[in-house]
Amino acid sequence: TLKEPFFVAFSNTLEHEEVVKLKDLLADENRYLNRELLRIAGDEIVDSYRFVHVPESWERSERDRRTLAQVVQIVCTVTMVLVFLAGAIFAIVRWSRGQFSVASFVICFVVLFGLGVVEVLNSWPAMTANFSTAQPYSLQSSIALVGSLLAMLVISVAVGLGVGVVPRWAPAGPDDGTGRSLMLGASLGAIVACVAAIAGSVGAPLEPDWGPYQAAASVVPALATALGPISSWITTSALVLLVLAFVHATSRGWTRLRSVMGLVLVMFGLMMAGVGGVATVPRWLGGGVGVGLLLLACYVLILRHHVALVPVVAAVVAILETAREGILRLYPGSLAGSAVAAILIALAATYWLQRFTRESETAADAR
């Protein structure tokens, strides 16, 4: 009859589907067994591990990407060091001519070096954890301690020289009163932080945002959270002040060489974007150019008339970043440390603004 062929065909279809399902199940079980990779010695399991197979072509391309990113970061860091070195040499020359603020240098040096010493002592257990057991502990501790103190000394001197030379080199701007200047600087800093946050959110991140956990390894994590941002803020402010003072003096108040100085500020933005880390070169280029154009716009519109606002602008950006870390509460004491850091940075920025304005007016009267 006609029914029998249809029954046979339908039965074969069902059996074929069952065979395919069993085949997929067998392949899945084989993959699971291969992932386990259990090695057996005798009748005991002595080792087991899991792994994710990565194609060799992807591994090579990823290694090349990281190598290129590291090269870019090294170049940016070396460039920033050279900027500080050039600023220090120029400051020494100005100091020899009496065109230097010794008080600002001493204050900056003492604060930075003191913060560095506290940071070294607070992070000492984390440093000793990396010591080798093949060498004497006393030798390694002496090298680490002396090396850290020398590094702090060099950094403090270089940053202090930059802070001391700028007030006698670039005009602070109009004296509109501390309150009005702080309001203007805080507004500009909020705009800069907003633009930076928007630019940082462009593109898919290559890794999760774990947050900064470094302070958790310190003896007192809250102390590291409170003092760490201050050093970064002072260093960043001094670096930006040096570059803007150079641009202002070379362009004579933005009256000549505008194209060249604009390119200098864009390149400086690229260097700043690369110091903190480079995920991919295209993202670094995009972010760096954005930072440079933002810095150029801030200088042309506001900072060339009131360069003393730079510490206040940088302070607002640092406070917002510190507040973000405190809100995340990544470790005990992070919120309290962030609050203390924000208060100290705000007070220091106010004092820096007042001192910068006062010393610039004194230098202008001396001329």
C-alpha positions in Angstrom: 0.0 0.0 0.0 0.9 3.7 -0.2 1.1 4.0 3.6 4.1 1.8 4.1 6.6 4.0 2.1 5.5 7.1 4.0 5.8 5.2 7.3 9.3 4.1 6.4 10.4 7.6 5.3 9.0 9.2 8.4 10.7 6.6 10.6 14.0 7.2 8.9 13.7 10.9 9.4 13.1 10.4 13.2 16.1 8.1 13.4 18.3 10.5 11.5 17.3 13.3 13.9 18.2 11.1 16.9 21.5 10.2 15.3 22.4 13.9 14.8 21.4 14.7 18.4 23.5 11.9 19.8 26.4 13.0 17.6 26.2 16.6 18.9 26.0 15.3 22.5 29.1 13.1 22.0 31.0 16.0 20.5 30.0 18.2 23.4 31.1 15.5 25.9 34.4 15.2 24.1 35.0 18.9 24.3 34.3 18.9 28.0 36.7 16.0 28.6 39.4 17.8 26.5 39.0 21.0 28.6 39.4 19.1 31.8 42.7 17.5 30.7 43.1 15.3 33.7 46.5 13.6 33.9 46.4 10.4 36.0 49.5 8.9 37.7 48.7 5.4 38.8 45.3 5.5 40.5 45.5 9.1 41.7 44.8 12.4 39.9 47.9 14.5 40.3 47.1 17.6 38.2 44.1 19.2 36.5 43.6 22.6 34.8 41.3 24.3 32.3 42.2 26.5 29.4 40.6 28.4 26.6 42.1 27.6 23.2 43.3 30.8 21.5 44.2 30.7 17.8 47.8 31.4 17.2 47.0 34.1 14.6 44.9 36.0 17.2 47.6 35.6 19.8 50.3 37.0 17.5 48.1 40.0 16.5 47.2 40.7 20.2 50.9 40.6 21.1 51.8 43.0 18.3 49.0 45.3 19.5 50.2 45.4 23.0 53.8 45.8 22.0 52.9 48.8 19.8 50.8 50.3 22.7 53.7 49.9 25.1 56.0 51.6 22.7 53.6 54.5 22.4 53.3 54.8 26.1 57.0 54.8 26.6 57.5 57.5 24.0 54.8 59.6 25.7 56.4 59.1 29.2 59.9 60.0 27.9 58.5 63.1 26.2 56.9 64.3 29.5 60.2 63.7 31.3 62.0 65.7 28.7 59.5 68.5 29.1 60.1 68.6 32.9 63.9 68.4 32.3 63.8 71.3 29.9 61.6 73.3 32.3 64.0 72.6 35.1 67.0 73.8 33.1 65.1 76.9 32.1 64.1 77.5 35.7 67.7 77.3 36.9 68.7 79.9 34.3 65.9 82.2 35.4 66.8 81.6 39.0 70.3 82.7 38.3 68.9 86.0 36.9 66.6 86.6 39.9 63.5 85.8 37.9 62.3 82.9 40.0 60.0 82.3 43.0 62.1 80.6 45.6 59.3 80.4 48.1 57.0 78.6 45.6 59.8 76.1 44.8 60.5 75.4 48.5 56.8 74.9 49.3 56.2 72.6 46.3 59.4 70.6 47.0 58.7 70.1 50.7 55.1 69.0 50.0 55.9 66.6 47.2 58.9 65.1 48.9 56.9 64.6 52.2 54.1 63.0 50.3 56.5 60.7 48.5 58.2 59.6 51.8 54.8 58.9 53.3 53.8 56.9 50.2 57.0 54.8 50.3 56.5 54.0 54.0 52.8 53.2 53.6 53.4 50.9 50.6 56.5 49.2 52.1 54.9 45.8 52.7 53.8 45.7 49.1 57.3 46.5 47.9 58.9 43.9 50.1 56.5 41.3 48.8 58.3 41.5 45.4 61.7 40.8 46.9 63.6 37.8 45.8 64.4 35.0 48.3 67.8 34.4 46.5 69.2 37.7 47.8 69.7 39.2 51.3 66.7 41.0 52.6 68.8 43.9 54.0 70.4 44.5 50.6 67.1 44.5 48.7 65.5 46.8 51.3 68.4 49.2 51.2 68.3 49.4 47.4 64.5 49.8 47.3 64.5 52.5 50.0 67.4 54.5 48.6 66.1 54.2 45.0 62.6 55.3 46.0 63.9 58.3 48.0 66.2 59.4 45.1 63.3 59.1 42.7 61.1 61.2 45.0 63.9 63.8 45.3 64.4 64.2 41.6 60.7 64.4 40.9 60.2 66.9 43.7 63.0 69.1 42.5 61.9 69.0 38.9 58.3 69.8 39.7 59.3 72.5 42.2 61.5 74.2 39.7 58.6 74.3 37.2 56.2 75.7 39.8 58.8 78.3 40.8 59.5 79.6 37.3 55.9 80.0 36.0 54.7 83.0 38.1 57.6 85.2 37.0 57.3 84.0 33.4 53.6 84.0 32.5 51.1 86.6 33.7 48.5 85.3 36.1 45.7 87.4 34.6 43.3 90.0 36.0 42.7 90.0 39.8 38.9 89.5 39.9 38.9 88.3 43.5 39.5 84.8 44.8 35.8 83.9 44.8 35.2 84.8 41.2 38.4 83.2 40.0 37.5 80.0 41.8 34.0 80.0 40.3 35.4 80.5 36.8 38.1 77.8 37.3 35.6 75.3 38.8 33.2 75.8 35.9 36.0 75.3 33.4 37.2 72.2 35.2 33.7 70.7 35.2 33.4 71.3 31.5 36.8 69.6 31.0 35.9 66.6 33.1 32.5 66.3 31.3 34.2 66.3 27.9 36.9 63.9 29.0 34.2 61.5 30.4 32.3 61.6 27.1 35.4 61.0 25.1 36.4 58.1 27.3 33.1 56.4 26.8 33.5 56.3 23.0 34.2 52.9 21.7 33.9 49.5 23.3 36.4 48.9 26.2 38.8 46.0 25.8 38.7 45.0 29.4 36.4 45.5 32.4 36.7 48.6 34.5 37.9 47.1 37.8 38.7 50.4 39.4 42.0 51.3 41.2 42.8 48.7 43.9 46.4 49.7 44.4 45.8 51.5 47.6 44.3 48.3 49.2 47.9 46.9 49.4 49.1 49.8 51.6 49.4 49.7 55.4 46.7 52.3 55.7 44.6 52.3 52.5 42.7 55.4 53.5 46.0 57.3 53.8 47.1 56.2 50.3 43.7 57.3 48.9 43.9 60.6 50.6 47.5 61.6 49.7 48.0 59.9 46.3 45.7 62.2 44.3 47.5 65.3 45.7 50.9 64.4 44.2 49.3 63.6 40.8 47.4 66.9 40.9 50.5 68.9 41.7 52.5 67.2 39.0 49.8 67.6 36.3 49.2 71.2 37.2 52.9 72.0 37.0 53.3 70.3 33.7 50.3 72.1 32.1 51.5 75.4 33.5 55.0 74.9 32.0 53.6 74.1 28.5 51.1 77.0 28.6 53.7 79.4 29.8 56.0 78.4 27.0 53.2 78.8 24.4 52.2 82.2 25.9 55.8 83.5 25.9 56.6 82.1 22.4 53.4 83.4 20.8 53.6 86.7 22.8 50.1 86.3 24.2 48.7 84.5 21.1 49.7 87.2 18.7 52.0 85.3 16.5 52.9 81.7 15.5 49.4 80.6 16.3 49.4 77.5 14.0 52.7 76.3 15.4 51.7 76.8 19.0 48.3 75.2 18.3 50.1 72.1 17.0 52.3 72.1 20.1 49.2 72.0 22.3 47.6 69.2 20.3 50.9 67.2 20.5 51.0 67.8 24.2 47.4 66.4 24.4 48.6 63.3 22.7 51.5 62.9 25.1 49.2 63.4 28.1 46.7 60.8 26.8 49.5 58.2 26.3 51.1 58.5 29.8 48.2 56.9 31.6 48.1 53.9 29.3 47.4 53.0 25.7 44.7 50.5 25.0 44.9 50.8 21.2 46.6 53.2 19.0 43.4 54.5 17.2 41.8 55.2 20.6 44.9 56.9 21.8 45.0 59.1 18.7 41.4 60.0 19.0 41.5 60.7 22.7 44.9 62.5 22.5 43.7 64.8 19.7 40.5 65.5 21.6 42.5 66.4 24.7 44.8 68.6 22.7 42.0 70.5 21.0 40.2 70.9 24.3 43.4 72.3 25.9 43.8 74.6 22.8 40.2 75.9 23.2 40.6 76.5 26.9 43.9 78.4 26.4 42.6 80.6 23.5 39.3 81.4 25.2 40.2 81.7 28.9 43.6 80.5 30.1 45.7 82.9 28.1 43.9 85.7 29.9 44.0 83.9 33.3 46.7 81.2 33.4 46.5 81.1 37.2 43.3 79.1 36.8 45.2 76.0 35.7 45.6 74.5 39.2 41.9 75.1 39.9 40.8 73.4 36.7 43.1 70.5 37.4 41.8 70.3 41.0 38.2 70.0 39.9 39.1 67.1 37.5 41.1 65.4 40.3 38.4 65.8 42.8 35.7 64.3 40.5 38.0 61.4 39.8 38.7 60.9 43.5 35.0 61.1 44.3 34.3 58.3 41.7 36.8 56.1 43.4 35.3 56.8 46.8 31.8 56.1 45.7 32.8 52.7 44.4 34.1 51.7 47.8 36.6 49.2 46.5 38.2 48.7 49.9 37.7 49.8 53.5 38.5 53.5 54.0 38.3 54.4 50.3 35.3 56.8 50.8 36.9 58.6 53.8 40.2 58.8 52.0 38.6 60.3 48.9 36.7 62.9 51.0 39.9 63.9 52.7 41.7 64.1 49.4 39.0 66.3 47.9 39.1 68.7 50.8 42.9 69.0 50.8 43.1 69.5 47.0 40.4 72.2 47.2 42.3 74.1 49.9 45.6 73.7 48.1 44.2 74.9 44.8 42.8 78.0 46.5 46.1 78.8 48.2 48.0 78.2 44.9 45.7 80.5 43.0 46.2 83.3 45.6 49.9 82.9 45.7 50.3 82.7 41.9 48.3 85.9 41.4 50.2 87.7 44.1 53.6 86.7 42.8 52.7 87.5 39.2 51.6 91.0 40.3 54.8 91.5 42.2 56.8 90.4 39.1 54.8 92.8 36.9 55.4 95.7 39.3 59.2 94.9 39.3 59.3 95.2 35.6 
